Amino acid sequence: MTQENLYRIERKPEVLHRTGFSRSVLYSRVQQLLFVPPVSLGGERAVGWVSCEVDKVMAAYIAGHSKTEIQSLVTQLIAQRKNAMGVING
């Protein structure tokens, strides 16, 4: 993972293309903690996904990780987001 990917935001069409998921499958997996949720980009509906998080979840799928393992990974990634915000907000 490059430093560029660490802060790169992908919009929904790119995430759908990369994952091969349909829109409904993407949001279903987010709801089940089987995929990372999007981050707000401001406004009411503008969202995007953190590229490095998408990379990690897709790597887990490719490696054949179980549903429980992927849910654990997604939970960890969400917690890391919150910790990063704590560092930023000081």
Contacts in CASP RR format, 6 or more apart in sequence:
PFRMAT RR
TARGET T0000
AUTHOR 0000-0000-0000
METHOD contacts of the structure
MODEL  1
MTQENLYRIERKPEVLHRTGFSRSVLYSRVQQLLFVPPVSLGGERAVGWV
SCEVDKVMAAYIAGHSKTEIQSLVTQLIAQRKNAMGVING
1 52 0 8 1.000
1 55 0 8 1.000
5 51 0 8 1.000
5 52 0 8 1.000
5 55 0 8 1.000
6 51 0 8 1.000
6 52 0 8 1.000
7 50 0 8 1.000
8 50 0 8 1.000
8 51 0 8 1.000
8 52 0 8 1.000
9 39 0 8 1.000
9 41 0 8 1.000
9 48 0 8 1.000
9 49 0 8 1.000
9 50 0 8 1.000
9 51 0 8 1.000
10 18 0 8 1.000
10 48 0 8 1.000
10 49 0 8 1.000
10 50 0 8 1.000
10 51 0 8 1.000
10 54 0 8 1.000
11 48 0 8 1.000
12 23 0 8 1.000
12 26 0 8 1.000
12 38 0 8 1.000
12 47 0 8 1.000
12 48 0 8 1.000
12 49 0 8 1.000
15 21 0 8 1.000
15 26 0 8 1.000
15 48 0 8 1.000
15 49 0 8 1.000
15 54 0 8 1.000
16 22 0 8 1.000
16 23 0 8 1.000
16 26 0 8 1.000
18 54 0 8 1.000
18 58 0 8 1.000
19 26 0 8 1.000
19 35 0 8 1.000
19 54 0 8 1.000
19 58 0 8 1.000
21 29 0 8 1.000
21 35 0 8 1.000
26 35 0 8 1.000
29 35 0 8 1.000
30 36 0 8 1.000
30 37 0 8 1.000
30 38 0 8 1.000
32 71 0 8 1.000
33 70 0 8 1.000
33 71 0 8 1.000
33 74 0 8 1.000
33 75 0 8 1.000
34 67 0 8 1.000
34 70 0 8 1.000
34 71 0 8 1.000
34 74 0 8 1.000
35 57 0 8 1.000
35 74 0 8 1.000
36 49 0 8 1.000
36 50 0 8 1.000
36 53 0 8 1.000
36 54 0 8 1.000
36 57 0 8 1.000
36 74 0 8 1.000
36 77 0 8 1.000
36 78 0 8 1.000
37 78 0 8 1.000
38 47 0 8 1.000
38 48 0 8 1.000
38 49 0 8 1.000
39 47 0 8 1.000
39 48 0 8 1.000
39 49 0 8 1.000
39 50 0 8 1.000
39 81 0 8 1.000
40 46 0 8 1.000
40 47 0 8 1.000
41 47 0 8 1.000
41 48 0 8 1.000
50 81 0 8 1.000
53 77 0 8 1.000
56 73 0 8 1.000
56 77 0 8 1.000
57 70 0 8 1.000
57 73 0 8 1.000
57 74 0 8 1.000
57 77 0 8 1.000
60 69 0 8 1.000
60 70 0 8 1.000
60 73 0 8 1.000
61 70 0 8 1.000
65 73 0 8 1.000
END
